Amino acid sequence: MLENCKSARERWGGVSEIIDRWLHSRQALLVRFCSLSEKKEISEGDAEAEENVRQLCQLLVDYVSAGHFEVYEQLIREGQAFDDKQGLEQARQLYKDIDKTTDIAVDFNDKYQETDDLSSLVSDLSQLGEALESRFSSEDQMIALLHTAHKNQLA
């Protein structure tokens, strides 16, 4: 029994590190997003804004990808390992909400990654901001359901 506890702690303790790194990248994404959102108007040929948009796109794609291909997968495995049927069912619903915001993030990236036309950036940032707010809320709930809820079982 002690061996099972040790094994679980070793196995799922690393999830905390993955989540921590991911949340750190969320913070970097938000900083870049906020610095762009502060501008009410962006003039044509604003090289600084263009570079900031490209950096935002890179951070956005990295963050979304890490969520889908690393973090959510680990959270689901943890829920399965603890046979948390209720948590997994709620997580499925949250994932549907998260998935909707992925489309908005990908569309934003596709539009701005390779363009210098920032004429609709202010309104697109507003839409992206709403999507990110919804996404972060759902992700935080998923972490609480499938990771934080099991911390006591790891001790």
N, C-alpha and C positions, 0 to 999 in steps of 0.2 A: 504494500500500500504506500509506504514512504517512497519507494522507487517510482510509483506512478505519479505522485505529487511532484517529485523532482523532475521527472520527465516532462510533465505538463508545464512546470515553471520554465524549464529550458526552452520548450517548444513555443509557448505563447508569450513569454517575456520579451522575445525578439519582436513581436508584433508592436509592442509599445515603441520600440525604436523606429520601426517603419512609420508608424503613425506620427511620431515626433518629427521625423524628417519631412514628412508630407505636410504637416501643419506649418512647418517652417517655410516650405515652398509656397504655401497658401499666403503666408504673411508677405513674402516677397512679391507675389502676384498682386495682393491688395495695395501695397505701397506703390507699385508701378501704375495700377489702375487709378488710384486716387490722384497721383501726380498728373495724369492725363485728364481726369474728370474735373479738375480744378479750372481748367481752361474752358471758358464759355464760348470762345470762338477760336478757330484755328485757321490761320491764313494759308493760302496756297504757297507752296515752296518752303514751309516751315520745317527745315531739316531736323531740328531737335525733336519736334513732334513726330516726324516720320520715323526717326530712330526709336523713340519711346514706344511708338505703336508696334514696331517690329519686335522690340524686346518684350512688350506685353504679350504679343502673339506667342512668342517662344515660351514664356512662363506659363501661359494659359494652356498650351498644348502639353507641356511637360506635366503640369498639375493634373489635368484631366486624364492623361494617359496613366500616370502613376495610380490614380484612383481606380480606374477600370482594370488595369492589368497587374496591380500589386496589392493595394490596400483592401479593396472590397473583397477580393479573392481570399485574402488572409482572414478577414473578418468572418466570411462565410464558413471557412474551414474551422475557425474557432467555435462558431455557433454549432456546427455539426459535431465537433469533438465533445462538446458539452451537452449534446442532444437537446439543444434549446429550440424546440419546434416553434414555440410562440415568437421568440426573438427572430428566428429565420423567416417566419411568415411576415412579420412586420417589416423586416429588412427588404423583403421582396417588393413590398409596396413602396418603400422609400426609394428603392433602386429605380422603380418606374418614374418617380418624380425626378430623380437625378438624371436619368437618361434623357428626359425632355430638355434639360438644360445643356446637355452635351451637344445637342444639335445646334443650339444657339451659339455655343462657344466655337464649334467647328465652323459654322457659317461666318462668324466674325473673323476667325483666323483666315479662312479662305479668301475673304474679301480684302483684308488689309495686309496680309503677309507680303504680297508682291505689288502693292499699288502705292502711288504717291498721291492719289486723290482722296483727300481727307474731308471732303465737303460734307459728308453725312456722319462724320465720326462722333460728334457730340450726341446725336440721337441714338446712334448705334451703341455708344458707351452706356447710355441710360438703360437700354434694353439688356445689354450684357450685365450691367450692375444688378438689375432685378433678378436675372437668372442666377447670378453668382450668389446673391443673398439666399435665394431659395435652395440652391445646391448646398451651400455651407450648412444651412439649418438641417437639411435631410442627412447630410454626411455626419454631422455631430450626433444626431439621433441614432444613426446606425452604429457609430462607435460606442455610444452609451449602451445600446441594446446587446451588441455582440462582443464587446471587449470589456468595457468598464464593469458591466454586470457580472462578469466571471472572475474579476480580480481576487475576490475573497476565496474562490475555489482554488486559486493558484498558491495561496499562502500556506 
